Amino acid sequence: MAKIFATSAQILKHTLTTLFLLFLLFLLIILWQSATNARETAIHSARQTCQQLGYQLLDDTVVLSQLTLKGWQSRQFYIHRVYRFSYSQDGDHCENGFIILHGQTIKHVGL
């Protein structure tokens, strides 16, 4: 009879471990998807801003430069991301810009 309880406990332990690992995998997928969507938002914003001003967004220059969790005081947590990118006004000189996202919302674009 003691062996049955040991076996049941082992099954329960393996089941909980499996559920925990599946939860972690699910969480990683959600975080990866959020990061991908945020980067696409930043690329679109940089492209649109440069296009409106007649500047040239340099290829593959939108990169994540800062990632922090904010909202501790207000208890409204969000991911604060800063993306940097390079652009050119005249085709010769390279300048840097940035985009600040709170979650998936654009808060500021700076050139």
C-alpha positions, 0 to 999 in steps of 0.5 A: 500500500505504501508503494501505491502512495509513493507511485501516486506522489511521483505521478503528481510530482511529474504532472506538476513539473510538466504543467509548470514547464508548459506554463513557462513555455507559454510565458516565453512565447507570449514575451517573444510575441510581445517583443516582436510586435514592439519591434515591428511597431518601432520599425513602422514608426521610424519609417513613417517619421522619416518618410514624413520629413523626407529623410532616409531610414537606414536599413536594419538600424532599428535596434532595442537599446533599453528594456525595463519594467516600469510602473512600480509606484502606480502598480500599473506595470508596463514594459518600457522599451527604447529603440534606436535607429539611424537615418540620413537627411541628405544621403551623406551624413548619418544621424541617430533617432530613438523611439520610446514605447510603453508596452505597445504604445509609442510615447515619443519619437526623437530625431 
